């Protein structure tokens, strides 16, 4: 799922609560550059196998509130938020 919505600068809201992410390992730059994104529902994201979340929300300047409290980041080895070398 790396770069899946990368640079979707006109995207304002998205509901991904029905996405099956059980086997996903890469969420690198998934929403990077989504500068108009204000609302995102990731309530059912299963992140137990994800190892890369690098720059996942980089450049989401309109996103003011996001609940990631249910994210399991035990296997994540890269959360760097400054570079975007995808």
Beta strands, then each sheet from edge to edge (+ up, - down):
strand 1: 13-15
strand 2: 39-41
sheet 1: 1+ 2+
end
